[in-house]
Amino acid sequence: MKYNADEKGYYGEFGGAYIPEMLYPNVEELRQNYLKIMAEESFQKEFNELLKEYVGRPTPLYFAKRLSEKYNTKIYLKREDLCHTGAHKVNNTIGQILMAQRLKKKRIIAETGAGQHGVATATVCALMGLECIVYMGEIDIERQAPNVARMKMLGATVVPALSGSRTLKDATNEAIRDWINNPTDTHYIIGSVVGPHPYPDMVARFQSVISKEIKSQLQEKEGRKNPDYVIACVGGGSNAAGAFYEYLDTPEVGILAVEAAGKGIDTGKSAATSVLGKMGIIHGSKTLLMQTPDGQITEPYSISAGLDYPGVGPMHAHLFKSGRGEFHSVTDDEAMKAGLELCKLEGIIPAIESSHALALFEKKQFKKEDVIVVNLSGRGDKDLNTYIEYFNL
Amino acid sequence: MNRIQQKLEQDKKLLSIYFSAGFPELNDTVSILEKLEANGVDMVEIGLPFSDPLADGPTIQQSSTQALKNGMTTQILFDQLENIRERVSIPLLIMGYFNPILQYGVEAFCKKCKESGIDGLIIPDLPLAEYEAHYKDIFDKYGLMNIFLITPQTSDDRIHQIDAASKGFIYMVSSASTTGSGSAFGNEQEEYFERIHKLKLKNPCIVGFGIKDANTFSMATKRASGAIIGSGFIKMLSKDGIEGIGPFVAAIR
C-alpha cells in the first residue's frame, strides 16, 4: 500500500483535482512545476535558511517528564508552538511564498478560519513585499479579532466572506472565486493538505520538516529514529501530515489522528469527519466529507476554530480507510481539560487544536516503555478568550 | 440525433437560459420551463442547487441557497421533471456541481436524466481528465452529452483536446470570472471570440457568463452559435417573478 500521492494526486481512491476549467491553467502550472522547483538547490537553500533563521527551526523535541509520569509512558512534545507566528502553519507559507515568487506571481490570496494561516500568510507576504488578501468568514472575524488585527498590522487586506455559513469553508470558497477572477498574477496559498492536486502533496511536503526533525532528534535522545506512536490533531490535517510524513511507510510506527468530536459525535455539533463523513468533493478534492444525504456540505462544529472543517485532506481519508491510521475523536470538554493539564504539568499553554491530541492520553492506554511523540501544533495565546470563558478565569 | 444537435442545426443564434431549480418557489420548475419555451427560448440549463457553488457569483449563490431552503433536492427535481417531455420539447440540460450527483450515484443520476428526457449535463467541477477516466462510459450509456467549459485562459492545445472530447457544444466562458460579474464586453472578449472562431472547432460554441441584455447577446453571438443568460435572468425572476419571463426574453431579441 502506498500512502503518498500518486502522479495524478490520488491517495488510494481519494484526492484528484475536481476544479472548474477556469482554475485549470493555474493549477496545471503549479502541478507541472512544484516538484521541479522544490528540488532546485537554490529553493532548498532559501527554504531551509528561512526555516532556521526566521521561523526558528528546528523546534525542540521536548521530553515531557511530568506528563509522562502521570500517564506512565514516555511522552515527547514536538514544539511547533515555538515557531514564529505561533504554529506550524508558517512552514507551509514560507514554502509557498518561495514557490509563488518563482512562478512570478505578484498577488497572494489565502483563506483562514481561526486566523493562524492568515497571519502566517500575511507574515511571509510582508517578508517578501507581496500584496496579500486574506478571506475570512464574517463570523470568524468577529470571534478572532486579535488575529484580524495582526493581519492588518502585517499589511494584509482582510476580506469578510459573507456567503453560506460565513466560516472557514466559505472563506475557502471566496478565495477560490478570487482566483477564478484573477487567473494570471495570483497565487493561492492554501493553508492545509486540502484542495485540488498538487496542493495536498505540496503542503504535506513543506510540513514534512516536522517528522524529519523528529527522526534525528529522537535518534539523539533515544537512540532510535522511530517512536512507537505519533499523535496529531486533524482538522484539514496539515500538522498531522507533517508529523506522520516520514513514518507513513514505517508500519511499526503507530499513526494516531485525533479529530474534534465537538459537543459529542451524535449531537449534530461535531467535526469528526472520519465518523460522520462520506466520500464527496470539497474544494477540488475527493475526500471524506460531512454532508447531507443529498450531497449538500454541512457545517461542522468544534470549540477549536482550527478543527472546524467539514472535510479532511485526502491523505488522511486514505489513512483512515486503509486502516494505516487509527482515528479517535475528542470532545470540547476533554480537549479543554487536557489543555489546562499541560499548563499545570509542563508550563505550556497549548492551542486548543493541539489539546485535542493531548486528550488522547485519557482515552488510550499506552505501555510504560512506549515512546510517543505528540505534535504540539500551536500555542494557546490565540485561544485565551476561549480558555477564559470556558474556565471562568 | 439528440435535441441539442437538432437545435444547433437551425439557422439562428440560440438563446439559452439558466435558472436554479426550486427558485423562487420550490415547485416553479415546470412552469418556468413552459414559459421559457412559449416565449421562444431555444434551450434551458436547469440548475441543480448546491451549498458551495464555487464558480458562481452572489446572484446564483443566493438563488441556490434559497432553493435549498425551499427544500429542493435531487430527487425532488427528478420528480418535477418526470413528465416534462409531455410539456416541453426544447433541449434541456442539468447544470450542477459534482458532489450532489456523486451522492445520488452517477449511474442512477444518468439513468434518471435519460428517463426524464434530459439531453445533457454541465458539471463545472468535473474536469476532462476525471470525466474520461471514471465517468464517460456511464454518460455514453445513457446518451447524455457532457458539456465542457473553455475560458480566455484555456490554451489552444487544450481547447482542441476539449473539442475532441465534446459532443453537442462547447460552453465558452466569456471572461475570467465567476458568474454574474456583469462587466461589459470589451476588446479582450472580441479578440477571444475571434481567436476561438479561427480555431475552426468541430463543435459549435455557446457563450456564457456576462450576458444580460440584447447588446451583450448580440456581441456574444457574432461569432458563436448562441449565448446563455443566467444571473441576469435570476435577478429578473427575483424582482418580477414568472410573469416577467415574457418581457425579459422579448427584450433580448
Interface residues (C-beta under 8 A of the other chain):
Chain A: K8 G16 A17 Y18 I19 P20 E21 M22 Y24 P25 S163 G164 K169 D170 N173 I176 R177 I180 N181 N182 P183 T184 K278 M279 G280 I281 I282 H283 G284 L289 Q291 P293 D294 G295 Q296 I297
Chain B: F50 S51 D52 L54 A55 G57 P58 Q61 T65 L68 T73 T74 Q75 Y97 F98 N99 P100 I101 L102 Q103 Y104 P124 D125 L126 P127 A129 E130 F148 L149 I150 T151 Q153 T154 S155 R158 V173 A176 S177 T178 S181
